[in-house]
């Protein structure tokens, strides 16, 4: 998601006008309008302050698909459908033997 969408979304969820968000965050309404239109990219500190004022925070999360070990996927794709079914049945038996959590 880009900065424009983030600010627009957070401001909408906080039910704030551009003017009120600007007043609370110390940013001009015109700057917020330019950010939301995608005409300018805010500095990290400004984006963080705008989102924080709306009750949100920036959080680094891994990109989808990054850091995934694909070796198991590749191995499974080399198997025939019947081999995959047999492997799945084996894994199901292993899971059944795991101790149950008490609620």
Backbone torsions as a table, in degrees:
resi	resn	phi	psi	omega
1	UNK	NA	138.5	-179.0
2	UNK	-87.5	169.3	-177.0
3	UNK	-60.3	-39.7	-179.2
4	UNK	-59.4	-48.3	-179.7
5	UNK	-66.3	-40.1	179.9
6	UNK	-60.6	-49.0	-177.4
7	UNK	-65.8	-44.5	-179.9
8	UNK	-60.9	-44.2	179.9
9	UNK	-63.8	-50.7	-177.7
10	UNK	-62.1	-42.4	-180.0
11	UNK	-63.5	-41.1	178.2
12	UNK	-63.8	-43.8	179.2
13	UNK	-65.3	-32.1	179.0
14	UNK	-83.6	-5.3	179.9
15	UNK	56.7	46.6	-179.9
16	UNK	-115.0	142.6	171.2
17	UNK	-76.6	164.6	175.5
18	UNK	-59.2	-40.6	-178.6
19	UNK	-63.3	-45.1	-178.7
20	UNK	-68.2	-41.4	176.7
21	UNK	-59.9	-45.7	179.3
22	UNK	-59.9	-42.9	179.9
23	UNK	-62.0	-45.7	-177.8
24	UNK	-70.5	-33.2	-175.7
25	UNK	-96.5	-6.8	-179.6
26	UNK	74.8	34.6	179.4
27	UNK	-127.4	142.6	-179.1
28	UNK	-69.4	151.7	176.8
29	UNK	-60.2	-38.2	179.6
30	UNK	-62.7	-38.5	178.0
31	UNK	-65.3	-41.9	178.8
32	UNK	-63.7	-41.7	178.3
33	UNK	-60.7	-43.5	179.0
34	UNK	-64.7	-39.3	177.8
35	UNK	-63.1	-47.9	-177.1
36	UNK	-67.0	-26.9	176.4
37	UNK	-83.2	-7.3	-179.3
38	UNK	78.3	16.5	-179.8
39	UNK	-79.3	-21.1	179.5
40	UNK	-144.2	150.5	175.7
41	UNK	-105.3	123.4	-178.7
42	UNK	-72.4	154.5	171.0
43	UNK	-64.1	158.8	180.0
44	UNK	-54.5	-45.9	-177.2
45	UNK	-61.5	-39.4	179.6
46	UNK	-68.2	-46.2	178.5
47	UNK	-60.6	-43.4	178.6
48	UNK	-61.0	-43.2	-179.4
49	UNK	-66.3	-41.8	179.4
50	UNK	-63.7	-46.4	-180.0
51	UNK	-65.9	-41.6	179.3
52	UNK	-60.9	-40.5	178.8
53	UNK	-61.9	-31.1	179.2
54	UNK	-86.1	-1.9	179.8
55	UNK	91.1	18.9	179.5
56	UNK	-118.7	165.9	175.0
57	UNK	-139.8	153.5	174.5
58	UNK	-81.6	134.8	-180.0
59	UNK	-137.8	123.7	178.1
60	UNK	-72.4	128.5	177.0
61	UNK	-131.6	148.2	179.5
62	UNK	-63.5	145.6	175.4
63	UNK	-67.4	147.8	178.1
64	UNK	-59.1	130.2	178.0
65	UNK	87.4	-7.8	179.8
66	UNK	-91.2	133.2	177.9
67	UNK	84.2	11.6	179.5
68	UNK	-91.9	131.1	176.7
69	UNK	-80.6	108.8	-175.4
70	UNK	-91.2	4.4	-177.4
71	UNK	-63.4	-40.2	179.6
72	UNK	-66.8	-41.3	178.9
73	UNK	-61.2	-46.0	-179.8
74	UNK	-62.3	-40.3	179.1
75	UNK	-63.7	-43.4	-180.0
76	UNK	-64.5	-33.9	-179.4
77	UNK	-71.2	-19.0	176.8
78	UNK	-83.1	-12.2	-177.8
79	UNK	-83.8	154.8	173.8
80	UNK	-75.8	163.1	177.6
81	UNK	-56.5	-39.4	179.8
82	UNK	-68.4	-36.0	176.1
83	UNK	-65.6	-40.0	177.6
84	UNK	-64.6	-39.7	178.6
85	UNK	-63.7	-42.3	178.9
86	UNK	-64.5	-41.3	178.3
87	UNK	-64.4	-40.0	179.0
88	UNK	-65.2	-40.9	178.3
89	UNK	-62.8	-41.8	177.8
90	UNK	-61.0	-47.6	-179.8
91	UNK	-62.3	-35.7	178.1
92	UNK	-63.7	-40.2	178.0
93	UNK	-65.0	-39.0	178.2
94	UNK	-62.4	-45.2	-179.4
95	UNK	-63.3	-39.5	179.5
96	UNK	-61.0	-29.7	-178.7
97	UNK	-81.7	-10.8	-179.9
98	UNK	-66.3	143.7	177.8
99	UNK	-65.3	143.5	-179.3
100	UNK	-83.4	143.0	174.7
101	UNK	-77.5	139.1	177.0
102	UNK	-88.2	133.7	-178.4
103	UNK	-83.0	NA	NA
